[in-house]
Structure formats: C-alpha cells, structure tokens
Amino acid sequence: YYSVAAFKQAATDGNDGFMESVPLTQNMPKTATLEPNEFADWYTFTLDKPASVTVDATSNEPVTCLIYTPKEFDQFGFAGPECDAKPYQLTEGTYTIGITRKHGMSKRLTYVLQWH
C-alpha cells in the first residue's frame, strides 16, 4: 500500500541542491542553518592551481560533510573526501561541498563551514 500526498514547497535558501551550490570564499567562515525538514546545503570553491586544502564544519548537531571533485573527474562510487580531516592535496578546478544531517529532520541545525 502506497500513498501520495501533495504539499506546498516552502521557500528555500537557494543552495538546497548540487546545481544550486553557493560559492565560498577562502578563509571566510560561513554560518548557515538547515531548517526543520531541510536535509542538505551545497557550496563550491575553486582552485586556480593545485593546493593543500582543509574544509572545517562545526555544528550544534552531528553533520556529514563531504568534498566532491570537479565534474572532469570520474566520481563513480566515490563519496568524496570528508571535511574536518587532514589537508587534501587537490588539483585546480571547482569542488562542491555537501553538508547534510546525520539524524532527524525536526530540529533547526546551525553550522559553520570554512575552507582554507
């Protein structure tokens, strides 16, 4: 037995999908919120040349934060490097960061994201 229900989509913050990711500036912390029933936010950063990069994510609730490689790379089966880890040696290109909830969708979740 399956049921389908329609609901009115609430306004979004503009970065709720991979293709809607918002650019982040290096060394500038970004404070943002996942509202109740909002699962993920997406960001990008671009490297003009190879560099050692760390992405830090802190929040009031557990989150998953992954770095996805530029579209020129084959990412089949690749989940991406994790944030809050050792620095990664990355080549030039545009990278996408996905920050998602680990548990539940009923609470407001505030986080700070930064790449350096």
C-alpha positions in Angstrom: 0.0 0.0 0.0 1.4 3.4 -1.1 0.1 6.9 -0.5 0.9 10.1 -2.4 0.4 13.5 -0.9 0.9 16.9 -2.3 2.4 19.7 -0.2 3.4 23.3 -0.8 7.1 23.7 -1.1 8.5 26.2 1.3 10.9 28.9 0.1 14.4 27.7 0.0 17.7 29.4 0.9 19.0 28.8 -2.6 21.6 26.1 -2.0 19.5 23.0 -1.4 20.7 21.2 -4.5 24.1 20.2 -6.0 23.4 22.5 -9.0 22.4 25.4 -6.7 25.6 25.4 -4.7 26.8 28.8 -3.4 30.5 29.9 -3.7 32.5 30.1 -0.5 35.4 32.5 0.0 38.7 31.0 1.3 39.4 31.7 5.0 35.9 33.3 5.4 33.7 31.2 7.8 30.1 30.8 6.6 27.4 30.4 9.3 24.2 28.9 8.0 21.2 26.9 9.1 19.4 23.8 8.0 15.8 24.5 8.9 13.4 21.7 10.0 12.8 19.3 7.1 15.8 20.7 5.1 18.3 17.9 4.5 21.3 19.5 2.9 23.1 22.6 1.8 25.7 22.8 -1.0 28.7 25.1 -1.6 31.6 25.4 -4.1 35.1 26.6 -4.0 37.5 27.0 -7.0 41.3 26.4 -7.1 43.3 28.1 -9.8 46.3 25.9 -9.1 47.0 22.7 -7.0 46.8 23.4 -3.3 46.6 21.8 0.1 43.0 22.3 1.3 41.2 21.7 4.6 37.4 22.1 5.0 36.1 22.5 8.5 32.5 22.1 9.6 31.2 22.6 13.1 27.6 22.5 14.2 25.3 22.1 17.2 24.2 18.6 15.9 26.2 15.9 14.0 26.5 16.5 10.3 28.1 14.8 7.3 30.3 17.0 5.3 31.9 15.7 2.0 34.0 17.3 -0.7 33.1 16.3 -4.3 35.6 16.6 -7.1 35.3 18.7 -10.2 33.0 17.3 -13.0 36.1 16.4 -15.1 36.9 13.6 -12.7 35.2 10.2 -12.7 33.4 10.0 -9.4 31.6 6.7 -9.9 31.3 5.1 -6.5 33.3 7.9 -4.9 31.9 9.6 -1.8 34.4 12.4 -1.6 37.0 13.3 1.0 35.5 14.2 4.4 35.6 17.6 6.0 37.4 18.0 9.3 40.2 15.8 8.2 43.8 16.2 7.4 44.6 18.6 4.5 44.0 17.2 1.0 46.2 17.8 -2.0 43.8 19.0 -4.6 44.3 19.9 -8.3 42.9 23.0 -10.0 39.1 23.0 -10.5 35.8 23.7 -8.9 34.9 21.5 -5.9 31.5 21.1 -4.3 30.9 20.7 -0.6 27.8 18.9 0.7 26.7 19.3 4.3 23.9 17.0 5.4 22.1 16.0 8.6 23.1 12.7 10.3 20.0 12.4 12.4 16.4 13.5 12.2 14.9 16.5 10.4 12.7 18.1 13.0 15.3 20.5 14.6 16.9 23.6 13.3 20.6 22.9 12.8 23.2 25.7 12.7 26.7 25.1 11.3 29.9 27.0 10.4 31.7 26.0 7.2 35.2 27.2 6.1 37.8 26.1 3.7 41.5 27.1 3.9 
